Amino acid sequence: MQTVGPVVGFYGDDFTGSSENLAQFHRSGLKTRLFLKMPSADELKKATRGLDVVGFAGTARALSNRDIVAEVSPAFEALRSLGCRFLQYKICSTFDSAPDVGNFGYVAEHMMRDGESLAVLAATPDFGRYTAFGNHYARFGKDILRLDRHPSMSNHPRTPMAEADLREHLRSLCSLPFVNVLLPDLRNPALLAERLEAAAHRGEGAIFDGVDNEDLELVSAALWDSLQARPVFALAAQGLAQLLGKRIARERSAADLVAVSTTVSAARNLLVLSGSCAIQTGRQIDVAEKQGWALLEVNPTRLKDDSDVAQQVEALKPLIAENIARCRPTVVYTARGNEMDRSRFEDVPPQLIGACYARLMIEARKEADVQRIVLAGGDSSSYAMRSSDASSLTIKVFDGEQHGHLCELMGGGLDGLEVLLKGGQVGDDDYLLRMLNGTETRK
């Protein structure tokens, strides 16, 4: 398909997932950029000239239905104005969403336009996320568990997953009709195209299985080819971006693709700002502690308003500065991944954690010349980035081994700052050590 300007645009419902989605398009050599704030129409048109993929990072994952449409609508209006015919609402590959928090079914009801086909693809095999016969699974350690039996996802503090059948879960979120496209059908390209066309003709959303990248490659190719007939609106995780990016890149000449760096350099020091309750993030903090890193705890239940945030920032600033001056990596955290953490977080506003971390990030950059920061946790990281005054980011390094993609910020006095936006479940136990020591000498 020959296009002028970006044909693919996405909105990510949190900042960590948005950067990961961008990285998956970037890994194929596509020209990409992620906006953290909405520019003017003229600025957007100028900034996206020559790009293949445009993304907007948002906070919808943490929003109620009352607020979510107002958050998402400007992004999709802007993407359609740029001529994007393939639109993705980037969701987490764990598919967690609740009727009154981060409801992506509600988004689809309000954002889709007549004549667009609706696709649902949560599978992301490289992250250990699989859909088989309509049910969704996620890796936990060496096990692969149904979402409703996953220790973290079934007990998520804001969007606990009590249903692994994606069609049933969507039925609890919205009134749109959906049909499953199961493994035997999608592995037959002709039958897959027929199922996709039939669903679009009947006004049904198509929920796709996927247990390996070959499945996702078939689905991505079918959706891309279907653009000849109608635009696509996809509720999809980063697995779609990975294989769709590969499909689009095949239509580009080598001269039109960008070079992709895959090596993370060592950092002089590292500051980690974690608002994650995830068990895996807790393990990563434990490993850092055993290596002698400084750990500073923030009690989020004490953050009631902006004055509490300011007080917490003033208390932490000198401690962070002292550790950085002594070349001691530092982790600021709200949780260690245990059951008590998750239960006490239910009523904690992620906006206030994000505001606290944004100020700490700005101070660390300005006063201590920190070059690299890890932000962990979906909701809190989203608000931290939105409060930071950075305007956009690009991918500097694609790290396919543990998905520790280095992003480079632009705007707001943070130009050149390297940031890793880490989902709670992402990375091995040594993830934080890897982000400090780099990967240049690894085999």
VENURVEN-V627170 format. One record per backbone hydrogen bond with DSSP energy under -1.0 kcal/mol. CO is the residue of the C=O (numbers start at 1). NH is the residue of the N-H. If there is no record, write none. Layout:
BEGIN
CO:NH
CO:NH
END
This chain:
BEGIN
7:85
7:86
8:54
9:88
10:56
11:90
12:58
13:61
14:18
15:19
16:20
17:21
18:22
19:23
20:24
21:25
22:26
23:27
25:28
25:30
26:29
29:258
31:52
31:53
33:55
34:393
35:57
40:44
41:45
42:46
43:47
44:48
48:51
52:8
54:10
55:35
56:12
59:62
60:63
63:102
64:68
67:71
68:72
69:73
72:76
73:77
74:78
75:79
76:80
77:81
78:82
79:84
80:83
85:232
86:9
87:234
88:11
89:236
90:13
92:95
101:98
102:104
103:107
104:108
105:109
106:110
107:111
108:112
113:116
117:233
118:206
119:235
120:208
121:237
124:127
124:129
125:128
128:139
129:124
130:137
131:210
132:135
134:166
135:132
136:147
137:130
138:145
140:143
143:140
145:138
146:149
147:150
150:154
153:156
153:161
164:136
165:169
166:170
167:171
168:172
170:173
170:174
177:205
179:207
181:209
182:185
182:186
183:187
185:188
188:192
189:193
190:194
191:195
192:196
193:197
194:198
195:199
196:200
197:201
198:202
199:204
205:179
206:120
207:181
210:131
212:216
213:217
214:218
215:219
216:220
217:221
218:222
219:223
220:224
221:225
222:226
224:227
225:228
226:229
226:230
231:117
232:87
233:119
234:89
235:121
236:91
237:240
238:242
239:243
240:244
241:245
242:246
243:247
244:248
245:249
246:250
248:251
249:252
253:256
254:257
261:398
264:439
270:330
271:374
272:332
273:376
274:334
278:282
279:283
280:284
281:285
282:286
283:287
284:288
285:289
286:290
287:291
288:293
289:292
294:331
296:333
299:302
300:303
302:304
305:309
306:310
307:311
308:312
309:313
310:314
311:315
312:316
313:317
316:320
317:321
318:322
319:323
320:324
321:325
322:326
323:328
324:327
329:294
330:272
331:296
332:274
333:298
338:342
339:343
340:344
345:348
349:353
350:354
351:355
352:356
353:357
354:358
355:359
356:360
357:361
358:362
359:363
360:364
361:365
362:366
363:367
364:370
371:418
372:271
373:420
374:273
375:422
376:275
377:381
378:382
379:383
380:384
381:385
382:386
383:387
391:36
391:37
392:410
393:34
394:408
397:406
399:403
406:396
406:397
407:419
408:394
409:416
410:391
410:392
411:414
414:417
417:409
418:373
419:407
420:375
422:377
423:426
428:431
430:434
431:435
432:436
433:437
434:438
436:267
439:442
END
